[in-house]
Amino acid sequence: MKITEVRSMYPHYRVAPAAWRRHFWQMVVRIDTDVGVSGWGAGGGGIAAVEVINRHLRELLVGRSINSIEEVARLWDDQYKASLPYGRSGIAVMAISGVDLALWDVLARAEKKSVCDLLGGRRREKVRAYATGPDSAWYRDLGFSAHKSSQTRRESQAADAARILEWAERARQTLGKDALLMIDAYMSWSPDFALSVARQLAPFKIYWFEDVLLPDDLDGLAALRPQIQPILLAGGEHEFTARDFRHIAKARALDLWQPDVTWCGGLTAVLRIAKLAQAHGVPLVPHRGGEVWGLHLLAAGGGENLAEMVMGKRGAVRDELWLDEPQPQEGDLVLPEGSGFGVQVNEELL
């Protein structure tokens, strides 16, 4: 089977996360082959990544064979080396992520298997999901027993601490004493603030603090990590490839790794990161792992049994870019039926 075409597109979103503005959210990639099978993938980097794929990576891929996961890995390495002068991380690797996922999808579809099958088969019939957003009561009603809240710095240290404590008390009461509760600081806290809040939150048994400092501050993270125990220091969604995670491992900067499958280099990169995590005894929980791109890895037994679902608010307007994505049932996720990743793109948004 050979690749006959590679094309990336940026969807016509109605809603996009504010941090990514209108033009830098998720893009899509389609790969066609000479056997009539096509595959789809998702990546980050928006319109900039679209240009990287359509004007550079495409010419490396058309005409190449794609008959095994080993060939997928070779194509990953070739794309990385070719984009190295302007890449190594960021938008270039986000572009490679979308291509890599489309390659996995087309290979699995050609073999009439799921991506999970290519990874060795299903080891988890259900994957426990956690809900990210502000509405703990809604998540309880949906059956979730794990919840993460975004708690960025906004006002004075005292006011922010009071708001976080109020959330923790309400969430614990709403979801119960055995629920997992996590906090995402989105790179907005200082070490002193994190340590102070960790002490105040002790009665509520928070599972992890996520993205507390800027990801470049490995020394600061390494110093903070033991001070907030037993709360885990989590992060990694803004890191790229196993190379970045080797730096994290060497610095012992994080207790829990969170690579994003659609940003860090795709499934090929995440498999390498997961191998590194296992070697260092670090748990891995993919960022947005409840989306199909990470869910197949989790269902195949990779990483921890915990998948993020970005639920937002009840009744919020959403862009349904991928059709047939699994929805949580009593707080669990089950892989969709069908070959590849088991989803179809909503062409009305393209």
Beta strands, then each sheet from edge to edge (+ up, - down):
strand 1: 3-9
strand 2: 27-33
strand 3: 38-43
strand 4: 127-132
strand 5: 146-150
strand 6: 180-184
strand 7: 208-210
strand 8: 232-235
strand 9: 256-257
strand 10: 307-310
strand 11: 322-323
strand 12: 332-333
strand 13: 344-345
sheet 1: 1+ 2- 3+
sheet 2: 9+ 8+ 7+ 6+ 5+ 4+ 10+
sheet 3: 9+ 8+ 7+ 6+ 5+ 4+ 12-
sheet 4: 11+ 13-
end
